[in-house]
Amino acid sequence: MAPRRALRLLDPRPGCLKGPSAQADNPDMPTGNPLVYTVFAALVFIGAVFGTIAVARVIERRNRRLTRERLHTLNESWRAHAADGGRAQIVRRQARAADESLFWTALETLTLALNRAGWRRLSDALETSRHVVAERRALRDGSPWRRELAARRLALLHARAPRRSLRRALQTGPEAVAYLAALGLAHQRDAWTLRWILDHPSYFATRPPRARTGLLRAFGAGAIPMIAARLSVGTSNSAFECAMIHRLGAAGHAPSAGPIAERLGSPELNVRAAAARALGVLGDVAFAGALLLALRDPEWEVRAQAARGLGLLGATEAIPALAAALTDRSWWVRRHCAYALARLGVEGNAALRGEALVSRDPYARDMAKEALAWRAARRAA
């Protein structure tokens, strides 16, 4: 029996090596090292990750290219309709097929490319679009952020139904949504909105001054007579009155100079400062005397704006008062007085040189020298 057992142990056929040292005696068999398998698996995993990223980037680039092509197609088609009004059915069909992002992106990219008549034609074609209807519903959404977005989007459409929704949002608020609605309607030159805002001057009380002035500016030059008429009557809100003064001054509305000059006697500091600034911008020398009186106002903001206005008006009769005010306790008043003198020709510059040489106030001397250097630099340029 012993020889047969030995033969079985030494049988060379695969799978017949039974001895414990058989694997060690055969160098062609795998060793089963765990490190080799680990490295191989890691390489496979890394390759799969990078392959997935590469495929995702290819798909993303393809999607961006398709989006650009669709956007270009919408822009060309909608621009053609805005020009001649002959593609309303095509425009509506394209709007129905476009997703929300593509629809509003196409409208936003056309804002600077179309005139007012073209916008009306395009808005009329898109007024009943499902995207517009969805934004009108969103104006009644519980989320203030969503309502603000809806107000911004609907302001792009110069059509009756979106305008009604924006007017309703203007009246119901909240204030951030109402302001965006009012701004959109202002760009559409909506006279009803302007009258409503003038009748409710306290409505945007928490908005910053520039926002209130910007809102009035958005109505365009056609709103100036209505704003001037309301200023002559007066308002109950000083902040909104300042916005009207700034708007009329920036527009150069000379007939408003009288009502604005009356505001130099207002009990409100911000109204007096706005009036002094606007009078300087309007450039009516007839009101230099009013600004000279404002140069003695108890508040430095008013004195500073009065000095600046006198320089802009070229009021040479104000040179002695401006030179005396170089010793004002407020740095802004001293600065505006010095620069106003620098604008007042030979006489004003002579007063500055005198103050720079003989003034007992070192701050006045320094400010006079600064203004003279500024004047010399302007002449050199």
C-alpha positions in Angstrom: 0.0 0.0 0.0 2.8 2.4 0.7 4.1 2.7 -2.9 0.6 3.6 -4.3 0.2 6.4 -1.7 3.6 7.9 -2.7 2.6 7.8 -6.3 -0.7 9.7 -5.6 1.2 12.4 -3.7 3.6 12.9 -6.6 1.0 12.8 -9.4 1.9 15.8 -11.7 -1.6 16.4 -13.0 -3.2 19.7 -12.0 -4.9 19.6 -8.6 -3.1 16.4 -7.6 -0.3 17.8 -5.6 -1.5 17.1 -2.1 1.6 17.7 -0.1 1.9 20.7 2.2 5.1 22.0 0.4 3.8 21.5 -3.1 2.9 25.3 -3.7 6.3 26.3 -2.4 8.0 23.9 -4.8 6.1 25.3 -7.9 7.4 28.9 -8.7 4.8 29.5 -11.5 1.8 29.6 -9.0 0.6 33.0 -7.6 1.9 33.8 -4.2 -1.3 35.5 -2.9 0.4 38.7 -1.6 -2.3 41.0 -0.2 -0.4 44.2 -1.1 -0.6 43.4 -4.8 -4.3 42.9 -4.7 -4.8 46.2 -2.8 -2.7 48.2 -5.2 -4.6 46.7 -8.2 -8.0 47.5 -6.6 -6.9 51.0 -5.8 -5.8 51.6 -9.4 -9.1 50.3 -10.7 -11.1 52.5 -8.3 -9.1 55.6 -9.3 -9.5 54.9 -12.9 -13.2 54.5 -12.5 -13.4 57.8 -10.6 -11.5 59.8 -13.2 -13.5 58.1 -16.0 -16.7 59.2 -14.3 -15.4 62.8 -13.9 -14.4 62.9 -17.6 -17.7 61.6 -18.7 -19.5 64.1 -16.5 -17.5 67.0 -17.9 -18.2 66.0 -21.4 -21.9 65.8 -20.7 -21.8 69.2 -18.9 -20.0 70.8 -21.9 -22.5 69.3 -24.3 -25.4 70.6 -22.2 -23.9 74.1 -22.0 -23.4 74.1 -25.8 -27.0 73.0 -26.4 -28.3 75.7 -23.9 -26.3 78.4 -25.8 -27.7 77.2 -29.1 -31.3 77.2 -27.7 -30.8 80.6 -26.2 -29.4 81.9 -29.5 -32.4 80.5 -31.3 -34.9 82.1 -28.9 -33.1 85.5 -29.1 -33.1 85.6 -32.9 -36.7 84.5 -33.1 -37.9 86.9 -30.4 -35.9 89.8 -31.7 -37.4 89.3 -35.2 -40.9 89.3 -33.7 -40.1 92.5 -31.7 -39.0 94.1 -34.9 -42.1 93.4 -37.1 -44.6 91.5 -34.9 -45.1 88.7 -37.4 -44.1 85.7 -35.4 -46.4 85.6 -32.4 -47.5 82.0 -32.8 -43.9 80.8 -33.1 -42.8 82.9 -30.1 -45.6 81.4 -28.0 -44.7 77.9 -29.1 -41.1 78.4 -28.3 -42.0 79.8 -24.9 -44.1 76.8 -24.1 -41.3 74.4 -25.0 -38.6 76.3 -23.1 -37.9 75.6 -19.5 -38.1 78.2 -16.8 -34.4 79.1 -16.7 -34.0 79.4 -20.5 -37.2 81.5 -20.8 -36.2 84.2 -18.3 -32.5 84.2 -19.4 -33.7 84.9 -23.0 -35.8 87.8 -21.8 -33.0 89.2 -19.7 -30.5 89.1 -22.5 -32.9 91.1 -24.7 -33.4 94.0 -22.2 -30.8 96.2 -23.8 -31.3 95.1 -27.4 -34.9 96.2 -27.9 -36.6 99.6 -28.0 -39.8 100.3 -26.1 -42.2 99.4 -29.0 -40.4 96.1 -29.6 -40.7 95.2 -25.9 -44.4 95.8 -26.0 -44.8 93.6 -29.0 -42.8 90.8 -27.4 -44.5 91.2 -24.0 -47.9 90.9 -25.6 -46.9 87.7 -27.2 -45.5 86.2 -24.0 -48.2 87.6 -21.6 -50.1 84.3 -21.4 -47.0 82.0 -21.2 -47.0 79.4 -18.5 -43.9 80.9 -17.1 -45.5 84.3 -16.7 -48.6 82.9 -15.1 -46.3 81.0 -12.7 -44.5 84.2 -11.6 -47.8 86.0 -11.2 -48.9 83.2 -8.7 -45.5 83.4 -7.1 -46.1 87.1 -6.2 -48.6 85.7 -3.6 -46.1 83.0 -2.4 -45.3 82.8 1.3 -41.6 83.2 0.8 -40.5 86.9 0.6 -37.4 85.9 -1.5 -39.6 84.1 -4.0 -41.9 87.1 -4.3 -38.9 89.4 -4.9 -37.7 87.1 -7.7 -41.2 87.1 -9.2 -41.3 90.9 -9.1 -38.0 91.2 -10.8 -39.0 88.8 -13.6 -42.5 90.3 -14.2 -40.9 93.8 -14.5 -39.3 92.5 -17.7 -42.7 92.3 -19.4 -44.5 95.5 -20.6 -47.9 94.0 -20.7 -51.3 94.5 -19.0 -51.5 91.3 -16.9 -48.0 91.5 -15.3 -48.5 95.2 -14.7 -51.7 94.5 -12.8 -49.9 91.9 -10.7 -47.0 94.4 -9.9 -49.4 97.1 -8.9 -51.1 94.7 -6.5 -47.7 93.7 -5.1 -46.9 97.4 -4.7 -49.9 98.0 -2.5 -49.7 94.8 -0.5 -46.0 94.6 0.2 -43.8 93.7 2.0 -41.7 96.7 1.5 -38.8 94.9 -0.3 -41.2 93.3 -2.8 -43.2 96.6 -3.2 -40.0 98.5 -4.0 -39.0 96.0 -6.7 -42.5 96.2 -8.1 -42.4 100.0 -8.1 -39.0 100.0 -9.7 -40.1 97.7 -12.5 -43.2 99.8 -13.1 -41.1 103.0 -13.1 -38.9 101.6 -15.9 -42.2 101.1 -17.8 -43.0 104.8 -17.2 -46.3 103.8 -15.4 -48.0 107.0 -14.5 -50.4 105.3 -12.1 -47.5 104.0 -10.0 -45.9 107.5 -9.8 -49.1 109.1 -8.6 -49.6 106.3 -6.0 -46.0 106.8 -4.7 -46.4 110.5 -4.5 -49.7 110.0 -2.6 -47.9 107.6 -0.1 -44.6 109.4 0.6 -44.0 107.4 3.8 -44.4 104.0 2.1 -40.7 103.5 1.5 -39.5 105.0 4.7 -36.9 102.4 5.5 -35.3 102.5 2.1 -31.9 104.3 1.9 -31.9 107.8 0.4 -30.3 106.7 -2.8 -33.0 104.1 -3.3 -35.8 106.6 -3.0 -34.0 109.0 -5.4 -33.2 106.2 -7.8 -36.9 105.2 -7.8 -38.0 108.7 -8.9 -35.2 108.8 -11.5 -36.4 105.5 -13.0 -39.6 107.2 -14.1 -37.6 109.3 -16.6 -37.8 112.9 -17.6 -41.5 112.7 -18.2 -42.1 112.5 -14.4 -40.4 115.8 -13.6 -43.5 118.0 -13.9 -45.5 115.8 -11.6 -42.7 115.6 -9.0 -42.3 119.4 -9.2 -46.0 120.0 -8.7 -46.1 117.7 -5.7 -43.0 119.5 -4.2 -44.7 122.9 -4.5 -47.6 121.5 -2.5 -45.4 119.8 0.1 -45.3 116.3 1.6 -45.7 114.9 5.0 -42.4 112.9 4.9 -39.1 114.7 5.0 -37.1 111.8 3.6 -39.2 111.5 0.5 -39.2 115.3 0.2 -35.4 115.1 0.1 -35.6 112.5 -2.7 -37.8 114.9 -4.8 -35.4 117.8 -4.2 -32.4 115.7 -5.3 -34.3 114.4 -8.4 -35.4 117.9 -9.5 -31.9 119.3 -8.8 -30.2 116.6 -10.8 -32.7 117.1 -13.7 -31.9 120.8 -13.8 -35.5 121.8 -13.4 -35.1 125.6 -13.1 -38.8 126.3 -12.2 -38.4 124.3 -9.0 -35.6 126.5 -7.7 -38.1 128.7 -5.8 -39.9 125.9 -3.9 -36.5 124.3 -3.2 -35.1 127.6 -1.8 -38.1 127.7 0.5 -36.9 124.4 2.0 -33.7 126.2 3.4 -36.0 127.3 6.2 -37.3 123.8 7.0 -37.0 122.6 10.5 -35.6 119.3 9.1 -31.8 119.1 8.8 -31.8 116.7 5.8 -34.3 118.9 3.9 -32.2 122.0 4.4 -29.0 120.2 3.3 -30.7 118.7 0.2 -32.1 122.1 -0.7 -28.7 123.8 -0.5 -27.1 121.1 -2.6 -29.8 121.2 -5.3 -29.7 125.0 -5.6 -26.0 124.8 -6.4 -26.6 122.2 -9.0 -29.5 124.2 -10.6 -27.1 127.1 -11.2 -29.5 130.0 -10.7 -27.5 133.0 -9.4 -30.7 134.6 -8.2 -30.6 132.3 -5.2 -27.0 133.1 -4.1 -28.4 135.3 -1.4 -30.4 132.4 0.1 -27.2 130.2 0.1 -25.3 133.0 1.8 -27.8 132.9 4.6 -27.5 129.1 4.7 -23.8 129.6 5.2 -24.7 130.7 8.8 -26.9 127.6 9.5 -26.3 126.0 12.9 -25.7 122.6 11.3 -22.4 121.9 9.5 -24.1 119.8 6.8 -26.1 122.7 5.6 -23.2 125.1 5.8 -21.0 122.7 3.8 -23.6 122.3 1.0 -24.2 126.1 0.9 -20.5 126.8 0.5 -20.3 124.2 -2.3 -23.4 125.7 -4.0 -21.9 129.2 -3.9 -18.8 127.9 -5.7 -20.9 126.2 -8.3 -23.0 129.3 -8.9 -19.9 131.4 -9.4 -21.2 133.9 -6.8 -18.2 136.3 -6.4 -20.2 138.4 -3.9 -19.8 135.4 -1.5 -16.0 135.6 -1.4 -15.7 137.5 1.9 -18.1 135.1 3.6 -16.4 132.0 2.2 -13.0 133.3 3.3 -14.3 134.0 6.8 -15.8 130.5 6.9 -12.3 128.9 6.4 -12.0 128.9 10.1 -15.2 127.0 10.6 -15.0 124.2 13.2 -16.1 121.6 10.7 -13.5 120.2 8.3 -16.1 119.7 5.6 -17.2 123.3 5.8 -13.6 124.5 5.5 -13.0 122.2 2.6 -16.1 123.3 0.6 -15.3 126.9 1.3 -11.7 126.6 0.1 -12.7 124.8 -3.1 -15.5 127.2 -3.7 -13.1 130.1 -3.6 -10.8 128.2 -6.0 -13.7 128.2 -8.5 -14.4 131.9 -8.2 -11.7 133.1 -10.5 -8.9 135.6 -9.8 -10.7 137.2 -6.8 -11.4 133.9 -5.1 -7.8 132.7 -5.6 -6.4 136.0 -4.3 -8.5 135.4 -1.1 -7.1 131.9 -0.8 -3.5 133.1 -1.1 -4.2 135.7 1.5 -5.6 133.2 3.9 -2.7 130.8 3.2 -0.2 133.5 4.2 -1.8 135.5 7.0 -4.5 133.4 8.6 -4.0 132.7 12.3 -5.8 129.4 12.0 -3.3 126.7 10.9 -6.2 124.6 9.6 -7.4 127.4 7.4 -3.9 127.9 6.0 -3.6 124.2 5.2 -7.0 124.1 3.5 -6.2 127.2 1.5 -2.9 125.7 0.3 -4.7 122.5 -0.7 -7.3 124.3 -2.7 -4.6 126.4 -4.4 -2.7 123.2 -5.4 -5.9 121.7 -6.7 -6.6 124.8 -8.8 -3.0 124.8 -10.2 -3.3 121.1 -11.1 -6.5 121.7 -13.0 -4.9 124.6 -14.9 -1.9 122.4 -15.8 -4.2 119.6 -17.0 
